[in-house]
């Protein structure tokens, strides 16, 4: 552009002359950028535990489906650890079964083998022990009662084994709906409406998986019945999917034995309870041996948590593809040790499209804005032209030597030639200004002096003009000249 301005300022006598006509047409000013094209989505597969890579069942370039087994890790010590943890959990459960929790008890005098009271040697008072055959089931946390599975006369342990709980609580005032086949476009955070028989509630999308075909909707409120069939609609009223209401953050109330004597008068489905509120009473056929079981409950919970963690780590030894796609690169070889969180391989997701980062000079970046169209060519495929659109611009430039460039993120649009591969070098022309139906001239016909821009008419007279878009080849005349007029042009 500096060279062009210098040419406009040169004396006209230095150039040969021809006559040109001002024409009506379109004119576009572009800026140049270069970069490499990549897939818009390249998810990775990561190690879920410390292990070694045992085997890859795929190679670079192989196509896979979501859920396909793509490799295995191995941990020689994990199976032995799980075996020990299973034994620990069983022992903790047995210890828990030997302890009972209750608050109603009686004091009885300790007697010797002849039935005589045993006295304390220091005080001379008869020694007593506390015992009870009644247990109070208490709320383990504050919340709303969503389900009651026990009735007076039930064997509490049998109900617990069948249902996994004697009662269910909602602890956060929310419910949820799992949608398996989403029928419209949803995004995280979208507001939705949840409707069913006698149900109309607000909700929002809190999780999306399987490329948006599965969703979790959090429902505001927990006063609706569990397992009620509902439909979910987006803000525009389109059906997103159908499912059933579940407790968003459920808490199971447990019981380990005894016969249900009664349920407290205020304990009903929908009622609110506070932590440690009495829910029901159980009767034991035999006198329990211990008054408290807090330590046993903690030990059992801790043993189960450790076992669950170990089982999850063993499950993570089998590596599966997170999406449909093509294996792009394998970062770790068979036999190598890895730590949890290490990236093992990457995939190019099917149907994800392509994206491009163009490096644009700082002198041109001020003209670039999101939404502008881009014309792209690949160095390896010069006969092919692709379309794109500016998505965003990096706020900070990258300086290398004396040159500063800014990253411009471009989304490829339209049909993409199957020959285009990730990593190919591309050049882009970003259309930063354009005009249709404009009066244009060859750039060589425009001149400038101290008074401003002007052209020399065919009869040799000077005509001052106003200038719009300027490119290396043509300029837009916005005033002072009409289409069809003839101008002397330096060639």
N, C-alpha and C positions, 0 to 999 in steps of 0.2 A: 504493500500500500504506500510506503514512503517513496519507493521508486516511482510509483504512479503519480503522486503529488508533485514530485520533482519534474516529471515529464510535462505535466500540465503547466508548470511555471516557466518552462524553457521558451525562448523566443521562437515564434512561428517560422522565421526564415530558415531555421535549421532543418526543417522537415519538408518532405514532398507533400503535395496537397491533392485531395480528392473531394468530391461533393457527396454528402450523404443526406438521407431524408429522416426526419424525426418520425418514429413509428410508435404505434400503440401495441403494447404487449405486456407480458409479466416479467418481473425482475425479482430475484432472490439473492440476498447476501448470506453467505455461509462462512462458518469458521471450521477449522480442521482439527481433528483429533485422531489419535491412534491408540490401539490397545489390543487385548486378547479376549476372545469370546469364551464364556464358560456356561455350564448348565446353571439354571436358576436355583436348583435344589440338588445339593450333594450331601445327603445325610451320612453320618459315620456310624460304625459299629464299635462299641467300646467295651473293654474288659470290665466285668462286674465284680471281680475279685482278683486277688493276687494269684497267679497261676502261670502255666506254661502253655504255649500254643502246641496242641497235639497234632491237629490235622486241619487242612483247608480242603473243603469239598468243592470249591469253585476256583476259578482263575480270572485274571483280568480280561474283560470283554464278555464274560458269561452273563446271560440274562437270568434274572431270578424273580420270583414272586414273593410278596410280603409273607413272612412266616416260614419260608423255605430254610432248611438247615444249611448253613454255609460253612460251618467249621466247628471244631471242638477245642476246648481248653482242658487241661488236666491239673489236678491238685492231689498229690499222692496222700496227703495227710487229712484231707477233708472227710473222707468216708469214716475213718477212725474217730474223728472228732464228732461227727453226727451220731455214731453208735454210742459214744459216751454221753452225749447230751440227751439222747433218747432215754438212756438208763437214768440219768439225773432227773429228767422230767417225770418219769414213772415213780421214782422214789419220792419226789416232791408231792405228787398227787396222792400217794399212799399216806404221807405224813399229814396232808391236808384232810384226808378222810378220817384221820384219828383225832382231829380237833373239831370242836364245835363252838359256835358263838351264840351267846344268849345274855340276857340281862336279868330275867326273872329266875330267882334261885331260892332255895331254902337252906337254913343252917341246921345241921344235925350233930348230935353229940357222938364223938368217937368212943367206941366201946371195945373192950378187950374180948378174948375168946369166950369168956364166961358171961359177957353181956354187961359188965360193969363199966361205968364211965372212966375214961382215961383222963387224968388230971395233969395240968401243967406243973412241973416240979417247982418252978419259981413262984408262981402266983397261987397255986392250989386250985385254980379254976378248971372246970371241965373243958377239955379241948373240943372244938367244933370244926366241921368242914362245910363248905358251900357246894351245893349241887342243884341241878335243875333238869327237868325233862322238857322244858319249853325253850324255844329259840325264836328270837325276833329277826325277821328279814327286814333290813333297812335299805333305804335308797343310797346307792353308792355315790350319787352326784345329784345336783339339782337338775330338774327338767320336767318334761310333760310325759305322762303315762300314755303310751301308744298302744300297748297290747297287754292283756293279762291272761296267762295260759293256765293258771292253777285255780282250783275250786276247793272248798272245804271237803276233806276226806281223801284228796289226791295224795299219792306218793310223790313228794316234791322231787326226789332224785330221778324218778322215772320220767316225769314231765321235763325236767332239765335235760335229760339225755335225748329225749325225742325232739324238743323244740330248740335246745341250746340256750334256754333261758326260762325263768318262771314269769318274768315281766320284761317289757322293752320300754326304754326311755328315749325321748328325743332331747338332746342336750344343747342344741344351738338355735331352736326356734325355726328350723328350716326343714324342707323335704326336698326330694330330687326325683328326676325322671331320666332314665337312660334311654336314648333314642338309638336304635340299631341301624335304621335305614333313613337317613335324613333326605327329605324330598325337595328342599330348597336351599339356597345359599345362606349359610349362617357363619358368623364370625364371633370370636371370643368377646364376651362383654355385651353381645346383642340382647336387648330386652325382648321378651316373648310373653305370650299369653297362654295359660294352661287351663283347659276346660274339660269338665267331665260332668257326670250326673250330680247336680247340686254343688259343683265345684267351678269356681272362676277365680284364678289367682294370677299374680304377676310373677315373672321369673326372669332369669338371665342365663346365658350360655357361659359355663365355667370351664368346659373342657371340650376339645375337638380332636378326634383321632381318625385314622384311616382316610386321610386326605379329605376330611370334612364330612364323611358319610356316617360317622358315629359321633354322638354328642351327649354331654351331661348337662342337664338344665337344673339349676338350683331354684327351688320354689320358695317364695317368701311366705312364711307361716307354716305351722305344723299342726293345725287344727283339723286337717283333712284325714279321712280314713286311709290306713295302710292298704296297699295292693289295689286301690281304686283305679280303674281304667281311665286314662285321660288322653286328650289330644293337645299337641303343642303347635301354636301358630306364631309366625313372625310378625313384625310390626305392621307389615302390609296386609296381614290377614291370610297369607298363604300357609297351607298346612306344612309343617316341618316334619312331623312324625307322630307316632303313637307309642304309649308305654304305660307303666303303672307307677303309682306314687310309692316311694320308699323313704325311710328315715334318712336324712342327710348325714347326721352324726349319731348313730344309734349306740346305746349302752345296754348290754344285757344284764339283768339282775339274776344272780345265780343262787342255787341251793344245792347242798350236797347230801341231803337225807332228811327223813322225818315225814310225818303225816301232817297235812295242812289242817290246822285247827280252825283258822278263820282269817278273813281279810279285813283290814281296818275299814271302818264305815265310810271314810272319806277317800278311799283308794278306788278310783274308777277311771276308765279310759277317757282321756282328755284332761284329767285333773293335773294340776301342777304340784310338784313335791320339792322339798329342799333336801339337801344332803343330810343323811342320817335319820330322815323321817321314817317312822315305823310303817311298813307296808303290809306285813302278814305275820302270823305266828304258826310255828310248827311244834308238834309234839313228838318226842322220841320214846320208843318203846323201852330203851335201856338208858340208864343214867349216864350222861356224858362224863368224860374224865377230866376235861380241861375247860377253863372259862373263856380264854381268848385264843384266837387263831391268826392274829395280824401277821406274825412272823411267818407262819406257814403259807398264808395267802401270798405274801410278797415273794417267798422262795419259789412257790409254784409259778407265779407270773414271770419271774426272772428266768426260770428254767425254760419255760415255753418261749419267751422272747428270744433267748439265745439259740434254741433249737430252730425256730422259724427263720432266724437270720442265716444259720448254717444251711438250711434247706434251700433258701433263696440263692445263696452263693453256689450251691451245687447245681441248681437249675440254670444259673447264668453261665455254666461251663459249656452249655450247648448254645452256639451262636446262630441267630436267625436273621434273615433280611428284614429290616424295618419297613421297607416299601417295595413296590414293583420297580425294577430298574436294571441297570447294567453295572457290573463291578468295574469301578474306575481305577482303583489302586489298592494294593495290599501292602500295608506298612510294616508288618511284622512277619518274620519267616517262621516256619515250623521249627519247634524246639526252643524258641526264644522265651525267656521269662518276661512276664509283664506284671505291672501293678494295676490295681483297680483304677479305672478312669482312663487308661491308655487307649488311644484310638488304634484300632486294629486294621480297618479298611474303610473305604468310602465307596458310595454308589452314585451313579447318575440316575435320578428318579425319572421314570417314564412320564411323559406328558408335562414335565415341569417347565418346558420352554427354555430359552437361552437369555443370558444377560451379558452385558459388556461394560467394561470400564474404559472410557477414552481419556487420555491425558491431553488437556487443552492448555495452551499457553496463557499466561496471566494477562497479556494484552488483549486477548479475545474473550476471556471468561466473563467479563462484565456484561457481555451481550447474551450470554447463555442463560436460559431459564427452563424450569420443569415444564413439560408439555410440548416442547419444540420437537419437530420431526427431524429424523436423521437418515441420511442415505449412506449405506455401508457397502464396502467391498472387501473381500478377503484376498490377501496376497496370493494364496494358493489357487483361488478361483476368480481371476480377474474379469471373466465374462459374466459373473453373477453379481446382481445388486440386491441387497436386503433392505428392508425398512425397519426403522426403530423410533423410539420416543425417549426424550430425556426424562428420567425418573427423579433424580436428585443430584445435588452437586456438593462435593466435599467442602466444608467451611474453611479448611486450612490447606494451603498449598504445599507442594513438595519441591524443595530446591535441590537441584543437582548441578554443581558447578555454578554458572552464572544464570541458569535458566530455571524459572519457577513455573510449574504446571499444576493444574487442579484436576482431580478425578471427577469425571462426569459419568454417572451411572445411567446406562441406556438399556431399556427393555426392547428386545427384538419383537416386531409385530408381523402379522401376516404369516403366510406359510413359509417355513424354513427349509431350505434345501437339505436333504438327508446327508449330503456330503459334508456339511458343516460340522466340525468336531470341536470339542472343548480344547482350548489352548491355541487355536488358529489366530494368527495376527490379522487385525482388521483395521481399515482406515474409515473414518467417518466424516461426513460433511453435515454440520448442524445448521439448519435453516433458521437464522436468527432474525431476519427481516424479509418481508416479501410484500409485493403489491401487484394487483391485477388491473388491467386496463390502464396502465401507466404510459406516459409519454417517455420514450427512452431514446438514447443516442449511444453510439460507440464511445467508449471512454476517451479516445483520442480527440474527439470533437470538442471536448470541454477544456476551457482555459481559465486561468486565474491570475489576477494582478492585485495591486494594492486596493482597488475598488471592489474586488470580489469576483465571483464566478461570471463568465460570459462566454458566448459563442460568436464566431464570425459567420455572418450570413453569406449566401451565395454571391450577393452583389458587393461584398467586401465590408459591409457596415457591421458595427459592433452591436450585440444584443445582450443585455444583462439578464441572467436567469437565476431562478431559485432551484436548489438541488436537494433531492431526497436520498434514496438508496444508492450507494456507490459500490460497484464491484470492480474487479480487475478488467472486465470486458465491456460493461455497459454502465450507464448512469441514468437515474430517474430525474426528469425535469418536472418540477412541481409548479413552476410559474415562469412567464416570460416567453414561452415558445409553445406553438401548437403543432399537433401531428400534421405531417405533410410538408412542413416547411423544410427548405434545403439549407444545409450548413456546410461550410468548408471544414474538412477533416484532415488533420495531419496523419500521414501514413509512413 
